[in-house]
Amino acid sequence: MWDIIDIIMPRVPSIFSIFTFCLEVMIILVGVGFMLSYLVNKFIR
């Protein structure tokens, strides 16, 4: 993922890279939350 970003874009400001990193972390956390809620519901039922 980071390799693709580095290839497509030239050196970007650190603020933009921090923003993209936070965005990816949020997406990963949301995905993990959905997985956990699905597993918990399946386990309870």
N, CA, C and O of each residue as an XYZ file, in Angstrom:
180
protein
N       0.841     -1.201      0.000
C       0.000      0.000      0.000
C       0.877      1.253      0.000
O       0.694      2.140     -0.833
N       1.826      1.324      0.932
C       2.695      2.501      0.999
C       3.582      2.595     -0.230
O       3.884      3.694     -0.695
N       4.006      1.440     -0.767
C       4.837      1.466     -1.976
C       4.072      2.091     -3.135
O       4.626      2.885     -3.895
N       2.791      1.730     -3.270
C       1.976      2.287     -4.358
C       1.851      3.798     -4.187
O       1.981      4.555     -5.148
N       1.596      4.227     -2.946
C       1.451      5.667     -2.704
C       2.755      6.385     -3.045
O       2.738      7.447     -3.667
N       3.887      5.802     -2.635
C       5.179      6.449     -2.931
C       5.429      6.509     -4.431
O       5.986      7.487     -4.928
N       5.017      5.459     -5.164
C       5.251      5.458     -6.613
C       4.351      6.484     -7.300
O       4.808      7.240     -8.157
N       3.053      6.508     -6.916
C       2.115      7.411     -7.600
C       2.468      8.866     -7.299
O       2.545      9.687     -8.214
N       2.681      9.190     -6.030
C       2.901     10.577     -5.649
C       4.378     10.839     -5.413
O       5.104      9.953     -4.963
N       4.825     12.048     -5.713
C       6.172     12.443     -5.297
C       6.187     12.653     -3.784
O       5.204     12.365     -3.102
N       7.273     13.139     -3.281
C       7.364     13.364     -1.837
C       6.316     14.379     -1.397
O       6.354     15.543     -1.797
N       5.383     13.923     -0.571
C       4.295     14.785     -0.119
C       4.643     15.347      1.255
O       5.505     14.805      1.946
N       3.983     16.420      1.651
C       4.222     16.975      2.988
C       3.907     15.946      4.066
O       3.085     15.053      3.862
N       4.557     16.074      5.197
C       4.366     15.116      6.282
C       2.931     15.170      6.809
O       2.407     14.161      7.282
N       2.291     16.346      6.730
C       0.913     16.476      7.213
C       0.001     15.546      6.424
O      -0.859     14.882      7.003
N       0.182     15.492      5.105
C      -0.669     14.638      4.274
C      -0.430     13.174      4.600
O      -1.376     12.389      4.662
N       0.828     12.800      4.810
C       1.130     11.401      5.126
C       0.539     11.025      6.483
O       0.031      9.918      6.657
N       0.606     11.943      7.439
C       0.006     11.676      8.751
C      -1.502     11.519      8.599
O      -2.099     10.648      9.231
N      -2.128     12.359      7.761
C      -3.572     12.269      7.545
C      -3.941     10.926      6.938
O      -4.890     10.284      7.388
N      -3.200     10.492      5.915
C      -3.505      9.206      5.285
C      -3.285      8.070      6.277
O      -4.050      7.105      6.288
N      -2.250      8.172      7.112
C      -1.994      7.124      8.106
C      -3.156      7.031      9.093
O      -3.612      5.933      9.414
N      -3.641      8.190      9.578
C      -4.778      8.190     10.506
C      -6.008      7.610      9.826
O      -6.772      6.872     10.448
N      -6.205      7.939      8.549
C      -7.357      7.423      7.816
C      -7.286      5.906      7.720
O      -8.286      5.224      7.944
N      -6.117      5.370      7.390
C      -5.974      3.916      7.297
C      -6.203      3.258      8.650
O      -6.844      2.210      8.728
N      -5.686      3.863      9.715
C      -5.879      3.298     11.055
C      -7.364      3.280     11.409
O      -7.853      2.299     11.969
N      -8.089      4.361     11.087
C      -9.522      4.408     11.373
C     -10.253      3.326     10.600
O     -11.123      2.655     11.155
N      -9.912      3.138      9.308
C     -10.568      2.110      8.499
C     -10.302      0.730      9.094
O     -11.212     -0.093      9.185
N      -9.058      0.475      9.499
C      -8.720     -0.831     10.085
C      -9.498     -1.038     11.383
O     -10.026     -2.124     11.619
N      -9.573     -0.005     12.227
C     -10.291     -0.140     13.495
C     -11.771     -0.403     13.250
O     -12.374     -1.226     13.939
N     -12.368      0.290     12.269
C     -13.781      0.064     11.957
C     -13.992     -1.369     11.483
O     -14.948     -2.029     11.889
N     -13.094     -1.850     10.619
C     -13.210     -3.228     10.127
C     -13.107     -4.234     11.259
O     -13.885     -5.185     11.326
N     -12.138     -4.022     12.157
C     -11.978     -4.943     13.292
C     -13.212     -4.889     14.191
O     -13.659     -5.919     14.697
N     -13.759     -3.700     14.387
C     -14.961     -3.570     15.215
C     -16.132     -4.339     14.618
O     -16.858     -5.022     15.339
N     -16.319     -4.231     13.300
C     -17.394     -4.980     12.649
C     -17.169     -6.482     12.791
O     -18.111     -7.226     13.066
N     -15.929     -6.932     12.607
C     -15.619     -8.359     12.751
C     -15.930     -8.830     14.169
O     -16.556     -9.874     14.354
N     -15.495     -8.065     15.170
C     -15.723     -8.467     16.561
C     -17.212     -8.499     16.880
O     -17.682     -9.444     17.513
N     -17.963     -7.488     16.456
C     -19.401     -7.460     16.737
C     -20.098     -8.635     16.061
O     -21.000     -9.236     16.645
N     -19.688     -8.973     14.824
C     -20.277    -10.108     14.115
C     -19.987    -11.409     14.862
O     -20.880    -12.236     15.045
N     -18.734    -11.587     15.292
C     -18.373    -12.810     16.015
C     -19.108    -12.888     17.350
O     -19.561    -13.964     17.741
N     -19.233    -11.763     18.055
C     -19.927    -11.766     19.351
C     -21.394    -12.122     19.156
O     -21.938    -12.931     19.907
N     -22.039    -11.527     18.156
C     -23.448    -11.844     17.901
C     -23.614    -13.309     17.531
O     -24.552    -13.961     17.988
N     -22.712    -13.831     16.709
C     -22.786    -15.230     16.305
C     -22.561    -16.144     17.507
O     -23.201    -17.189     17.626
N     -21.653    -15.748     18.396
C     -21.357    -16.577     19.570
C     -22.531    -16.570     20.548
O     -22.883    -17.610     21.104
N     -23.140    -15.391     20.760
C     -24.262    -15.295     21.702
C     -25.445    -16.092     21.167
O     -26.080    -16.843     21.907
N     -25.738    -15.928     19.892
C     -26.847    -16.676     19.311
C     -26.343    -18.041     18.900
O     -27.111    -18.853     18.383
